[in-house]
């Protein structure tokens, strides 16, 4: 009897061990099976400031240029290629692609932030703070200062990148500095509604109210010229009949030249 009992115990232990081994094998096989992509999560992290790019746009880019990622083993997804595709869109500043163990592919996107819009004939383009130019977007228009007229940048419709010549880069940096000066000012941010570049490169500023046009000249001596504009409004304009002057010339050192209508 004791021997039979020992036999039964031995059989039970062997069965339990076999079950454990089978379970361990199944678990190991499951662990060895590669995780596949079961979903796509997209976040446009600065969507409150600009709306050039949406999550739907990014999904469409990938479906068109990297189709088949759904169901693909996570280890086979080319994250660098995904970032290259998304970063290649003109309004995208930077993207980051990564995967997580729940089987999802994630793409985080930041957009370019324009500081000025140039209108050159029939087409226009934006520039960001670093001087990167990119086309206007059909889905969204950013509310930034517009500069039109004889824009001295030799770029065509759809261009994205930086100007080729040092002269163009210098002019662009000066214009960005001027717009930033206006943006940071409590006085000029909303007062100037139009900046036009003449054939000779001279700038003309048009205020929101009043009939004056301000001849600014080149985009240099910015602070001094805006200081003279302020003197005009506080001194000359207040002592004359409204609308008496048509042109206020700021181009000469230590002078404000006013021309009547």
Secondary structure, 3 states (H helix, E strand, C coil): CHHHHHHHHHHHHHHHHHHHHHHHHHHHHHHHCCCECCEEEEEECCCCCCCCCCHHHHHHHHHHHCCCCCCCEHHHCCHHHHHHHHHCCCCEEEEEEEECCCCEEEEEEEECCEEEEEEECCEEEEEECCCCEEECCCCCCCCCEEEEECCCCCCCCCCCECCCCHHHHHHHHHHHHHHHHHHHCCCCCCCEEEEEECCCCCEEEEECCCCCEEEEECCCCHHHHHHHHHHHHHHHHHHCCCCCEEEEECCCCCCCEEEEC
